[in-house]
Amino acid sequence: MKLTTAQLDRAAGVLVATAAGDALGAGYEFGPALPATTAVTMKGGGPFGFAPAEWTDDTSMAIVIGNAMLDAFDEGRLAASRGTYSSIVTGWRAWASESKDVGAQTSSVLRRAGRAIDHGFSPAEAAMSAAYDHHEATGRSAGNGSLMRTAPIALAFLDSSDELWEAAGKVSALTHFEADAVEACQLWTAAIRHAVLTGVADVRVGLPNLAAGRGELWLSRIEAAEAAEPRDFKNNGWVVEAFQGAWSAIFHAVTTAGAARPDSLRMALENAVRGGHDTDTVAAIAGGLIGAAAGYSAIPFEWRRKLHGWGTDGERGLLAIGLELVAGGRNPGEWPRIAVADNNGYAGTETVVQHPDDAGVWIGGAAQLPYLGQTVPVEAGLPAALGEVSAVVSLCRVGAQEAAHIEAENHLSFWLIDNASPAENAHLEFVLRDAAAAVAAFRAEGRAVYLHCVAAHSRTPAVAALYGALLGGTAMKSLDRVAAVLPNANPNTAFVQALRCHDAAEIDKSAKTGETNKSQEKVSMKQSAKPMVRWEEDELILVCQFLQEVGWQRLSLSNKGVTELSNVLRTMRSVGADSKVRSPSSVILKAWDLYSFHPDYVGAAHQGTKMDQAVLHIFLFDPAKGAKKAAAIRAAHAAG
């Protein structure tokens, strides 16, 4: 199946978000429900003493499933076969022999299966028989241990919903015989597949596949989850309440945010943990589905940075397994399973300069990666200071060995496509901000940082500009400074628009709090006790004309034209220079309200009016008419 960039992003998010939820919940396992205001972190600890950001059995067992299915693809076997199921059981037994945390039911079944395997049974037959025997002996076998690990099955069968349904049930039955466990896995796995393909989290998509009566039962359970909170499902060691707790966390997060996106992903996983009790498992289950809907690019860097555990090489390994499952097998010659990326043919890969606002940040191309953190051959024309770099922020695909002297937890990569189409970067503004925040986090630790893409033309200057804005001022002004030192810096139009949106949001934020930052001067934007003075059409025409004259660029207080226009508008209003009416800051905000109706605008809606829209249309579709109107207004003003 040929996937779009957005679908690949979502596929990559499945296992990484599973592990992130797992590691987030590990330190709170078996604890009580937490207040909604409690901060949730990857603190580690818990009853099994996990390290901070270490995943648990939930993710480890999923990794075994993913690798077994990749082995089947690589060997030309069916992923849904007795041989693959036997490989899964063999992998689980190897993991359980050294794991600090194996669920009670899974442990019992694997011990029983081991005895049968010793007597000549295949691992798959032995496990299924042991699962049935456990059910018969205890009267129940619907723990949450099969649901927590089911996510990779959705990726292996992305092109076949029927095969997915069967495989999810069979893999569940290897340890969990009861119908509730099997059906929960089938429903959740089908929902993950649907989310990867569409970007929508919907656990109802598999209901028609259930037997008569069972669909109605599960629908009532889903509706109950949507009417409650994760904390209401205290018995979440039972697969049904684990399912309900995870879905409740996702449903409310997505409903609040309006879509599956970075803020809803964070909200869903934190709320799953705040639900208490089997926190790592519920959050891991939730992670698989919200990761499939929101994507890898929605997962914050601080959750990915130190993620680790049994079975694979941190988030890089999880990313590789996910993408290779949807590709139908491993390919050592293609990313992400490469040692070094092939950047031949790109001009500018050797570029390297210091950030104009921070000498501890180097920005450039990918060719410098092998030299970072070691003695640099200055005879080759490279700055010796590159040897002091101890952290890397990569904005392009890189190989596993390209920055070999940088510790893995200090090398962060971001899913950022150098393409102006909105379809290519689902969460563009978030990713740019997150990458800039990563640079700031490394600098706060005292690390010298290398920020790069392939040739430092588009992605690197965009993130460098946002980092500069974090230090003070606006992103667009920072971009000017970056472009002055970085050869061929030319961010694509979507990146530039994202920088403008960042600056507009900062102005909006300042307006709401009554403060502006130093670069915008300290001007109070709070409303006075008097009613707001309505903008008249003549005033809007002058503002729109000015916007057109500056090429529809974001305005700032450093632009003398803004102050001049403010003075004209104040005179027209007969207000003094100390009045907040038509202040330079209010002119900037109104200009951005006008521009929010421009066809090139990308970003959140502003507080524009129908009159704003009408005036903008004059300048877009009949600029001569707009100029004539503006000239007449100014002439009338000059005449008194």
Buried (B, 14 or more C-beta within 10 A) or exposed (E): EEBEBBBBBBBBBBBBBBBBBBBBBBBBBEBEBBEEEEEBBBBBEBEBEBBBBBBBBBBBBBBBBBBBBBBBBEEEBEBBBBBBBBBBBBBBBEBBEEBEBBBEBBBBBBBBBBEBBEEEBBBBBBBBBBBBBBBEEEEEBBBBBBBBBBBBBBBBBBBBBEBBBEBBBBBBBBBBBBBBBBBBBBBBBBBBBBBBBBBBBBBBBBBEBBEEEBBEBBBEBBEBBBEBBBBBBBEBBBBBBBBBBBBBBBBBBBEEBEBBBBBBBBBBBBBBBBBBBBBBBBBBBBBBBBBBBBBBBBBBBBBBBBBBBBBBEBBBBBBBBBBBBBBBBBBEEEBBBBEBBEBEEBEBBBBBBBBBBBEBBBBBBBBBBBBBBEEBEEEEEBBEBBBBBBBBBBBBBBBBEBBBBBEBBBBBBBBBBBBBEEEBBBBBBBBBBBBBBBBBBBBEEEBBBBBBBBBBBBBBBBBBBBBBBBBEBBBBBBBBBBBEBBEEBEBBEBBBBBBBBBBBBBBBEBBEEEBBBEBBEEBBBEEEEEEEBEBEEBBBBBBBBBBBEEEBBBBBBEBEEBBEBBEBBBEBBEBEEEEBBBBBBBBBBBBBBBBBBBEEBBBEEBEBBEBBBEBBEBBBEEEEEBBEBBEEBBEEBEEE
